[in-house]
């Protein structure tokens, strides 16, 4: 297991991983990456050497955290923590979830989690329905990638996503490096990467493009985005849009009510079976009890769902 208290002059991603060998690397992950990079796959070892991820016949940390079978066993901070809170503070948590694995997997799960817990507007454009998240999808994906690319892997903390009623926060351990300031990254479009090798691997599969482009993209599409440094944490804050600002229209003829992914799951299950119990909603919707109860309350507040009769003998009515 890695000693997080010991730092070297080399960047973390360029260091040799003393605790892992080729047997800890996933054949399928390396082959998929090589194919996406338009390179020829010969073997795992040869591919990693060609990518510069083997030094003195030993794996670099980058090789393990990107292509390891179980990278979390070597690096306990190969983790993503997510949570949804009821209000604008952390007093009451609705749901939380943790993910472990390689960085590509964690980036994918982070993106999915945000999409499942923010409002999605369904717009009818030229007779087809288009899903429009309240926060631009490309923008928060860019921020997620930045969090894993620029984080300080010497720190034992994980990347964290917090979804509040009014905002979404993406937090990573490690502030801006090499004396860079928030003013500089916003105004001068300057980029200095803490993990250059990880960044190069991301670039090979087009997760990141040119230097400085990420912040420019975020601010061009979500200009109210805020960036903070608190202690050793770097935080990107996206403001959520209010329902009143989103121009919600009810009914299938004029449009579709903007609902979160979980609200949609509950409504669809109730439409199929108006007498479905909360327990069955949990099972069939793959949701926990707190999440079901919270989203039912929200649906009632929006005037979309109503309970007719008692808890035992009654039924649900979608308005």
C-alpha positions as CSV (number, residue, x, y, z in Angstrom):
1,X,0.0,0.0,0.0
2,X,1.3,3.5,-0.9
3,X,2.6,5.7,1.8
4,X,0.8,9.0,1.2
5,X,3.1,10.9,3.7
6,X,6.2,10.4,1.6
7,X,6.7,12.8,-1.3
8,X,9.4,12.7,-3.9
9,X,10.8,15.3,-6.3
10,X,9.1,13.4,-9.1
11,X,5.4,13.9,-9.8
12,X,3.2,11.2,-8.4
13,X,2.2,9.8,-11.8
14,X,5.9,9.5,-12.9
15,X,6.9,7.4,-9.8
16,X,7.5,3.7,-9.9
17,X,4.7,1.6,-8.2
18,X,6.6,-0.7,-5.9
19,X,3.5,-2.7,-4.9
20,X,2.3,-3.8,-8.4
21,X,3.5,-6.0,-11.3
22,X,2.1,-6.9,-14.7
23,X,-0.1,-9.5,-13.1
24,X,-2.1,-6.6,-11.5
25,X,-2.8,-5.0,-14.9
26,X,-6.0,-5.7,-16.9
27,X,-5.4,-7.1,-20.4
28,X,-8.8,-5.8,-21.5
29,X,-8.3,-2.3,-20.2
30,X,-4.9,-1.9,-21.9
31,X,-6.2,-3.3,-25.2
32,X,-9.2,-1.1,-25.3
33,X,-7.1,2.0,-24.5
34,X,-4.5,1.1,-27.2
35,X,-7.3,0.6,-29.8
36,X,-8.9,3.9,-28.9
37,X,-5.5,5.5,-29.3
38,X,-5.2,4.1,-32.8
39,X,-2.0,2.2,-31.8
40,X,-1.1,-1.5,-32.6
41,X,-1.7,-3.8,-29.7
42,X,1.0,-6.5,-29.3
43,X,1.0,-7.3,-25.6
44,X,0.3,-5.6,-22.3
45,X,4.0,-5.2,-21.5
46,X,4.9,-3.9,-25.0
47,X,1.9,-1.5,-25.0
48,X,2.8,-0.1,-21.6
49,X,6.4,0.4,-22.7
50,X,5.3,2.2,-25.9
51,X,3.1,4.5,-23.8
52,X,6.1,5.2,-21.4
53,X,4.4,3.6,-18.4
54,X,7.2,1.2,-17.6
55,X,10.5,2.4,-16.2
56,X,13.4,0.1,-15.3
57,X,11.0,-2.8,-16.0
58,X,8.7,-1.6,-13.4
59,X,5.2,-0.1,-13.6
60,X,4.6,3.6,-13.1
61,X,1.8,4.7,-10.8
62,X,-0.1,5.9,-13.9
63,X,-0.2,2.4,-15.3
64,X,-1.8,1.0,-12.2
65,X,-4.4,3.7,-11.6
66,X,-5.5,3.7,-15.2
67,X,-5.3,0.0,-16.1
68,X,-5.1,-1.9,-12.8
69,X,-7.5,-4.8,-12.2
70,X,-8.2,-3.5,-8.7
71,X,-6.2,-0.2,-8.4
72,X,-8.0,0.6,-5.2
73,X,-6.1,-2.2,-3.4
74,X,-2.8,-0.5,-4.2
75,X,-4.1,3.1,-4.0
76,X,-7.0,3.5,-1.4
77,X,-7.7,6.9,-2.8
78,X,-8.7,5.5,-6.2
79,X,-12.2,6.4,-5.1
80,X,-15.1,8.6,-5.8
81,X,-17.6,9.8,-3.1
82,X,-21.0,11.2,-4.1
83,X,-23.9,12.6,-2.1
84,X,-27.2,14.4,-2.5
85,X,-28.3,16.8,0.2
86,X,-31.9,18.0,0.9
87,X,-31.2,21.7,1.2
88,X,-28.3,24.1,0.5
89,X,-26.3,22.8,3.5
90,X,-25.0,19.3,4.6
91,X,-27.5,19.1,7.5
92,X,-29.6,16.3,5.9
93,X,-28.3,13.8,3.4
94,X,-30.7,12.1,1.1
95,X,-28.4,9.6,-0.5
96,X,-24.8,8.8,-0.8
97,X,-22.7,6.4,-2.9
98,X,-19.0,5.4,-3.2
99,X,-17.2,4.0,-6.2
100,X,-13.8,2.4,-6.5
101,X,-11.7,1.5,-9.5
102,X,-9.6,3.0,-12.3
103,X,-9.8,6.6,-13.3
104,X,-11.8,6.0,-16.5
105,X,-14.4,4.1,-14.6
106,X,-14.6,6.7,-11.9
107,X,-15.0,9.5,-14.5
108,X,-17.9,7.6,-16.1
109,X,-19.6,7.0,-12.7
110,X,-19.3,10.6,-11.7
111,X,-20.9,11.8,-14.9
112,X,-23.8,9.2,-14.5
113,X,-24.3,10.3,-10.8
114,X,-24.8,13.9,-11.7
115,X,-27.1,13.2,-14.5
116,X,-29.2,11.0,-12.3
117,X,-29.6,13.7,-9.6
118,X,-30.2,17.0,-11.5
119,X,-33.1,18.2,-13.5
120,X,-33.4,17.1,-17.1
121,X,-35.6,19.2,-19.4
122,X,-37.2,17.3,-22.3
123,X,-37.6,19.7,-25.2
124,X,-39.5,19.0,-28.4
125,X,-37.5,20.1,-31.4
126,X,-38.6,19.3,-34.9
127,X,-40.9,16.5,-33.7
128,X,-38.1,14.8,-31.7
129,X,-37.4,14.9,-27.9
130,X,-34.1,16.3,-26.8
131,X,-32.8,15.9,-23.2
132,X,-31.2,19.1,-21.8
133,X,-29.6,18.9,-18.3
134,X,-29.9,22.0,-16.2
135,X,-26.1,22.1,-16.1
136,X,-24.4,21.6,-19.5
137,X,-23.3,18.0,-19.7
138,X,-20.0,18.8,-21.5
139,X,-19.2,21.4,-18.8
140,X,-19.5,19.2,-15.8
141,X,-17.8,16.3,-17.6
142,X,-14.9,18.6,-18.2
143,X,-14.8,19.5,-14.5
144,X,-14.9,15.8,-13.5
145,X,-11.9,15.0,-15.8
146,X,-10.0,18.0,-14.5
147,X,-10.6,16.8,-10.9
148,X,-9.0,13.4,-11.6
149,X,-6.3,14.8,-13.8
150,X,-5.1,17.6,-11.5
151,X,-5.8,16.1,-8.1
152,X,-3.0,15.5,-5.6
153,X,-2.6,11.7,-5.4
154,X,-0.3,12.0,-2.4
155,X,-3.4,13.0,-0.5
156,X,-5.5,10.2,0.9
157,X,-8.8,11.9,0.2
158,X,-11.0,11.1,-2.8
159,X,-12.7,13.2,-5.5
160,X,-16.1,14.2,-4.1
161,X,-19.3,15.3,-5.7
162,X,-22.0,17.0,-3.6
163,X,-25.4,17.9,-5.1
164,X,-27.4,20.5,-3.2
165,X,-30.7,22.1,-3.9
166,X,-29.1,25.2,-5.5
167,X,-25.7,23.9,-6.7
168,X,-23.4,21.0,-7.7
169,X,-19.9,20.9,-6.2
170,X,-17.0,18.9,-7.6
171,X,-14.1,18.8,-5.2
172,X,-10.6,17.3,-5.5
173,X,-7.7,17.2,-3.1
174,X,-4.9,19.5,-4.1
175,X,-5.2,23.2,-4.9
176,X,-3.7,24.9,-7.9
177,X,-0.1,24.0,-8.4
178,X,3.1,25.9,-9.2
179,X,1.8,29.2,-7.9
180,X,-1.2,29.4,-10.2
181,X,-4.2,31.4,-9.0
182,X,-7.9,31.3,-9.7
183,X,-7.7,34.7,-11.3
184,X,-5.1,33.5,-13.7
185,X,-7.1,30.4,-14.8
186,X,-10.2,32.4,-15.3
187,X,-8.7,35.5,-17.0
188,X,-5.5,34.4,-18.7
189,X,-6.5,30.8,-19.6
190,X,-3.3,29.3,-18.2
191,X,-2.9,25.7,-17.4
192,X,-0.2,23.9,-15.4
193,X,-0.8,20.2,-14.8
194,X,0.2,18.4,-11.6
195,X,0.1,15.0,-13.3
196,X,1.5,15.4,-16.8
197,X,1.6,11.7,-17.7
198,X,-2.0,11.1,-16.7
199,X,-3.0,14.2,-18.8
200,X,-1.1,12.8,-21.8
201,X,-3.0,9.5,-21.4
202,X,-6.3,11.4,-21.3
203,X,-5.3,13.3,-24.3
204,X,-4.6,10.1,-26.3
205,X,-8.3,9.1,-26.0
206,X,-9.6,12.6,-26.4
207,X,-10.7,13.2,-22.8
208,X,-8.8,16.5,-22.8
209,X,-7.6,18.6,-25.7
210,X,-5.5,21.7,-25.7
211,X,-4.0,23.4,-22.6
212,X,-6.3,25.9,-21.0
213,X,-9.3,24.9,-23.0
214,X,-11.2,23.3,-20.1
215,X,-11.7,26.5,-18.1
216,X,-12.6,28.4,-21.3
217,X,-15.2,25.8,-22.2
218,X,-16.7,25.8,-18.7
219,X,-17.0,29.6,-18.5
220,X,-18.4,29.9,-22.0
221,X,-21.3,27.6,-21.4
222,X,-21.8,28.1,-17.6
223,X,-20.5,31.7,-16.9
224,X,-21.8,31.6,-13.3
225,X,-19.4,28.8,-12.4
226,X,-17.4,29.5,-9.4
227,X,-13.9,28.2,-8.4
228,X,-12.7,28.0,-4.9
229,X,-9.6,26.9,-2.9
230,X,-10.3,25.9,0.7
231,X,-7.3,24.5,2.5
232,X,-5.9,21.8,0.2
233,X,-9.2,21.4,-1.7
234,X,-10.0,22.8,-5.1
235,X,-13.8,23.1,-5.7
236,X,-15.8,23.8,-8.8
237,X,-19.3,25.1,-8.1
238,X,-22.1,25.0,-10.7
239,X,-25.3,26.8,-10.0
240,X,-28.5,24.9,-10.5
241,X,-31.4,26.5,-12.3
242,X,-34.7,27.1,-10.6
243,X,-37.8,25.4,-12.0
244,X,-39.4,28.8,-12.5
245,X,-36.4,29.9,-14.7
246,X,-36.6,26.8,-16.7
247,X,-40.0,27.4,-18.2
248,X,-41.6,24.1,-17.2
249,X,-44.7,23.0,-19.2
250,X,-46.9,20.2,-18.0
251,X,-48.6,17.6,-20.1
252,X,-47.4,15.5,-23.1
253,X,-49.1,17.8,-25.6
254,X,-47.2,21.0,-24.7
255,X,-44.0,19.4,-23.5
256,X,-42.7,17.3,-20.6
257,X,-42.2,18.2,-17.0
258,X,-38.6,18.5,-16.2
259,X,-37.8,15.7,-13.7
260,X,-34.7,14.2,-12.3
261,X,-33.7,10.7,-13.4
262,X,-35.0,9.2,-10.1
263,X,-38.3,11.1,-10.3
264,X,-38.8,9.7,-13.8
265,X,-38.1,6.2,-12.6
266,X,-40.8,6.5,-9.8
267,X,-43.4,8.1,-12.2
268,X,-42.9,5.4,-14.8
269,X,-43.3,2.6,-12.2
270,X,-46.4,4.2,-10.8
271,X,-47.9,4.6,-14.2
272,X,-47.5,0.9,-14.8
273,X,-48.9,0.0,-11.3
274,X,-50.7,2.8,-9.4
275,X,-50.9,0.5,-6.3
276,X,-47.2,-0.1,-6.2
277,X,-45.8,0.1,-2.6
278,X,-42.8,2.2,-1.6
279,X,-40.9,-1.1,-0.9
280,X,-41.5,-2.2,-4.5
281,X,-40.5,1.2,-5.8
282,X,-37.2,0.7,-4.0
283,X,-36.7,-2.8,-5.5
284,X,-37.8,-2.2,-9.0
285,X,-36.3,1.2,-9.3
286,X,-33.0,0.2,-7.6
287,X,-33.4,3.1,-5.2
288,X,-32.9,3.3,-1.4
289,X,-35.8,4.1,0.9
290,X,-34.7,7.7,1.7
291,X,-34.4,8.5,-2.0
292,X,-37.9,7.1,-2.8
293,X,-39.4,9.1,0.0
294,X,-37.6,12.3,-0.9
295,X,-38.5,12.1,-4.6
296,X,-42.2,11.3,-3.8
297,X,-42.3,14.5,-1.6
298,X,-40.8,16.5,-4.5
299,X,-43.2,15.1,-7.0
300,X,-46.1,16.0,-4.7
301,X,-44.7,19.5,-4.3
302,X,-44.6,19.9,-8.1
303,X,-48.2,18.9,-8.3
304,X,-47.4,15.8,-10.4
305,X,-48.2,13.0,-7.9
306,X,-51.0,12.5,-5.4
307,X,-51.9,9.7,-3.0
308,X,-55.5,8.7,-3.1
309,X,-56.8,6.8,0.0
310,X,-54.8,5.2,2.8
311,X,-51.2,4.1,2.8
312,X,-52.3,0.4,2.7
313,X,-55.4,0.3,0.6
314,X,-55.0,3.5,-1.5
315,X,-53.2,4.1,-4.8
316,X,-51.1,6.7,-6.6
317,X,-52.4,9.2,-9.1
318,X,-50.2,10.9,-11.7
319,X,-51.7,14.3,-12.3
